């Protein structure tokens, strides 16, 4: 019989559901390439073939995970824009930015994020369209490929999102012309708020992912209930017909009925019943499809109403005005609203799933009732109308035969009911084992993520500690930024891990189903045969041995599949951490640049700017300076600068050469020591008779790792010495340049006969500035040329203005002084 009830003959069944053996690994590729129905919701699964059910359910789980990921990503984008808008509005309220600039920045951010979403949607659409020629069916290979490409696209989108947020913050700070301290504080506040967002999203993601996994188990229970009803109809009807056949066989033995007559009666009975049952089954299947289609249309309308109402609630909340002090309240309110919307949609789908399953179950119960009633009518017709004609039995005797048939059905019905209960119990036990396995995997994943997080935190703290020059606020900002990006990366990898677990479940579903059928059949046969002879006992032992072998094969394949997905996950983790490292390099570089600019600003404000301006003005007004002597003074100053710079380069080169020589010598000595120690260990290992090849491999690995760690330590020490030496040379260069500058200014003052009061101002103002600069520079120095350009540029304009007012009598001296400035 075709359709949902399947064929009664074993040969017509699908090879994947064979109850006698589990297929070998040679058919795994064929299994992964087999197409199954592409479904969009659970009610559609209720009309699938039994082979496709597991795959369809897991594909729905992947779809739910993808939908959850999309919703959380949109929520994160909206939250960032709103937080950014709150800070911009706060600046606008304090008159630090104009109304036009506020609208321009917000519009640019919304357009940029909209463009990011369009790019992601386009890539995902291309992934969905590639590889599949039939839109109604899909294969396991297609799903694995799409999941892998989806993960790559989402990580790229996440990287682009964080780059865009950094760009938005930097553009805002540049246009608002904030001080370095104020900019650092604002960026720290924004980062702190986004960490709170990631924390909310991560917690919500974990809970909803667990709900999605629990939903899978509920779906399997409902599908098993429907499948049990489907299978019980042909099984029981076949048993009822066998009971009729036994009664006719008894009549044949008594010579009340010939063998030919018996065969004709059974053939007519079977043909009439199975044709009628096929009609009822097709009718039931069509009713199920129509029912599900109608319910899905109703669900779509309800979801559309939900969506409109939720959009109105969301827009109402976003239109409210929040101050910078109320950011946490906004985050909490918006996240609770999003969770409320998700839960409402979740409850709607779950309620509709249960109602759809119950409605389909009622249809199959009605089918069971129709089939039983039709068979009872045919049997009644056989016993009360046909048998009295073809045999010499009286009507009363035929009625007694019918009563005998009904009495014989009672123990058969009890037996079938016991079988159903045992199957259901075995299924529940299997489901419980899968739940426990999933909980264990979830716990291991949490431990792995914690270890990864701690390791990354330790790495970034080591990097920051080596810098040494940054303020506490800058260090805190770098650590916060790293924590934010790490939370985002780990949250994405959690999604990927859950998806890989579903893919592994799909790969192993065929063999698990086959093994479960073997267990069910063995349990039922063992329970039905209370008294066993030697042959039956040996047969059961052979079946049990076969089940154990298949369990070992399944365990081995499970480990191989999990290892394959684990290696793939590790590769994706490395790629994600590479993005994290690259982004943090940019963040640290930007922080160092901002620190250098701040140092330059402070030095510029600390130097004797007013004194230098007065000195230039006095030199211009003096009648004692000529073109020749000022040119000679400037030329001597330039020569002195050249000597200082040349000496600095020579010392720097000598310092680097000595460091390289020391490093090479240190590597040679330590390598020799390590090699001697490892050689001794290695020799002992080889002399030991019980040592294995694996132990020697481990010794070699330890040797290589020790050498690598030694070289890394030497390299780190060399870098520290190099940094300290360059810092010392830089400080010495700065002092020499400052002394040369002071000598030049002093000689210029003497040459142009500037009053002694100005020279005293020079000595009083330049010395503290130099001392202050020296005390503040610990490891990294701010750029000297930029600093000089900064404080020399302004006197140039003033000197030029004075030259235009004084006339021609001092034009040569004015030009020399102007060239210097």
ZINOR-V924281 format. One line per field, one symbol per residue. ss: DSSP state (@ for helix, = for strand, . for the rest). phi: phi as a letter, one per 20 degrees, with the letter a starting at -180 (. if undefined). A space follows every 50 residues. Layout:
ss=???
phi=???
This chain:
ss=..@@@....@@@..@@@.......@@@@@@@@@..==....@@@@....@ @@@@@@@@@@@@@@@@@@@@@@@@@@@@@@@@@@@@@@@@@@@.....@@ @@@@@@@@@@@@@@@@@@@@@@@@@@@@@.......==.@@@@@@@@@@@ @@@@@@@@@@@@@@@@@@@@@@@@@@...@@@@@@@@@@@@@@@@@@@@@ @@@@@@@@@@@@@@@@@@@@@@@@@@@@@@@@@@@@@@@@@@@@@@@@@@ @@@.....@@@@@@@@@@@@@@@@@@@@@@@@@@@@@@@@@@@@@@@@@@ @@@@@@@@@@@@@@@@@@.....@@@@@@@@@@@@@@@@@@@@@@@@@@@ @@@@@@@@@@@@@@@@@@@@@@@@@@@@@@@@@@@@@@@@....@@@@@@ @@@@@@@@@@@@@@@@@@@@@@@@@@@@@@@@@@@@@@@@@@@@@@@@@@ @@@@@@@@@@@@@@@@@....@@@@@@@@@@@@@@@@@@@@@@@@@@@@@ @@@@@@@@@@@@@@@@@@@@@@@@@@@@.....@@@@@@@@@@@@@@@@@ @@@@@@@@@@@@@@@@@@@@@@@@@@@@@@@@@@@@@@@@@@@@@@@@@@ @@@@@@..@@@@@@@@@@@@@.....@@@@@@@@@@@@@@@@@@@@@@@@ @@@@@@@@@@@@@@@@@@@@@@@@@@@@@@@@@@@@@.....@@@@@@@@ @@@@@@@@@@@@@@@@@@@@@@@@@@@@@@@@@@@@@@@@@@@@@@@@@@ @....@@@@@@@@@@@@@@@@@@@@@.......@@@@@@@@@@@@@@@@@ @@@@@@....@@@@@@@@@@.
phi=.enfemefeffeffffdfedbdffffefffffefecfeddbfgfffdeff fefgffffffffffffffgffffffffffffffffffffffffemeceff fgffffffffffffffffffffffffffefndedfecbcfffffffffff fffffffffffffffffffffffffelfffffffffffffffffffffff fffffffffffffffgffffffffffffffffffffffffffffffffff fffemfbfffffffffffffffffffffffffffffffffffffffffff fffffgffffffffffffffeceffdffffgfffffffffffffffffff fffffffffffffffffffffffffffffffffedefgeecefeffffff fffffffffgffffffffffffffffffffffffffffffffffffffff fffffffffffffffffmeeffffffffffffffffffffffffgfffff fffffffefffffffffgfffffffffedfddefffffffffffffffff ffffffffffffffffffffffffffffffffffffffffffffffffff fffffeffffffffffffffffeeedffffffffffffffffffffffff fffffffffffffffffffffffffffffffffffffffefdffffffff ffffffffffffffffffffffffffffffffffffffffffffffffff felfgffffffgffeffgfffffffeedcdefffffffgfeeffgfffff ffffeeoefcfffffffffff
